[in-house]
Amino acid sequence: MAQDPDQLTQLIRQACEERGWGPSKLARELGLAAGRGPQGMSRQYARKLLIGERGLGDLWFPAVIRVLGIDPHSAGPAEYAAPSMDTVTSVLELGRSDVDRRNFLLSASTGAALSFLGMPDSDAITRRVRSAPATAVRVGEGEVEAIKTMVKTLGDSAAEYGGGHVRNLAVRYLTENAGPWLNGRYTEATGRDLYAATSQLAHVIGWMAQDEGDDKRHQTLARHYYAHAWRLADEAAEPELAATALRGLAVQAINQGPRHRAEAVALAEMTMNYAGRLDDPRAMAYYQSTHADAAALDGDHRTATKALNASQTQIERTASAPPGDSWASHFTIGRWAYASGMTLARMGDLTAAAEHLDQALEEYGLDRRRTRASVLGHLGEIRFRQGDFDGALSAWSEFVDCAEGVKSVRVRDAAEDMQVRLGRFPGDATARELAARAGRLLMAN
């Protein structure tokens, strides 16, 4: 297989960065691996490999594969790139690359420009309706409902046990079940419903990837599934689904920390632009709480407070109303209390943050193990930072009970934070026991 030189350079550079290697170390290891001794490759040659000025050739390629652990298939031609094709073709190719675990070139974040999103195509559905071959499978509302049912089933499972639990099944459903329907024959009305349902499926796969691993591959996959979910929703003229996909991207940027604060704010503002077309108070509270968190990350406490107050006003309008069918309309007052508590903690108000998390757990209840574990982990951290050691131990004890069997980045991060903090108290028997249980959670994740 011919190698794509730019991709191979990227993989070599990434592997060296992970190991903390510079040109000298790379040259030495490759020289040894190729049987030419520690001086077999010059430092200058290795430096040019890292910046893409020299190719490997047949001599050094096997050594690079062996020394850096690069999958030889991943060094082949790019299998997928940010879409220049239509959204359906692009999302199915993304899914197939994901299933086959092929490494592909995905555009990195470009800050406020957000060029990785691509552009929706307002004529996409009309064009597919007109160009569908007579031999294509006929698609109706039954197939649309099947996708929506599967989204709920898969989403419920992931919400309970973590993003890695059924992600592979969800991706295969996209490529093997939804794919033929998307390439089938349908009316424009059915096409809009089909695109909307597929947007939800792409969104939940993005959420699963984001929750499954915090490595570059999982986070890049999540970014592009979310971007496809947004384009599909926009092409289906579904502003709530479009806003929800953008919110997923904003949350991902927030979770990546202060370096991504400008992108987080830009995505949160894009989300609110779509939200302006809606009148569902739950959905509005959902998006406003994310806007508040992005502003808090950016240090803009005035905007964060204003958005928090607006989200509280909206959520209080829904206290007795049953949730609707959409993703955003399942944002309950308990989940609002959790989200608001985390934003308040980011702003430094630990007392109000702890009150909101207690409220989320005790007054409103949270029925998903993964969500409840996340809240308990954060509550333990906040109490610890407040100097309430016994309160932290109590929350963390509940956390480790609740987190058993859950595979999630959030749970792993909380367990690691807890283990490190409790390691400062080797003389406390309860702290030692909980730290050991946190270690077992980390091994399981």
Protein Blocks (a to p, Z undefined) as FASTA:
>chain_A
ZZdfklmmmmmmmmmmmnopafklmmmmmmmmnonojklpcfklmmmmmnopacfbjmlm
mmmmmmnopafklmmccfbdcdfbdfklmmmmmmmmmmnopacdddddehjnommnopad
fklmmmmmmmpcfkbccddfklmmmmmmmmmmmmmmmmmnojklmmmmmmmmmmmmmmmm
mmmccdfklmmmmmmmmmmmmmmmmmmmmmmpccfklmmmmmmmmmmmmmmmmmnopakl
mmmmmmmmmmmmmmnojklmmmmmmmmmmmmmmmmmpcbfklmmmmmmmmmmmmmmnopa
klmmmmmmmmmmmmmmmmmpccdfbfklmmcfklmmmmmmmmmmmnopamlmmmmmmmmm
mmnopabfklmmmmmmmmmmmmmmnopaklmmmmmmmmmmmmgopacfklmmmmmmmmmm
mmmmmmbmklmmmmmmmmmmmmmZZ
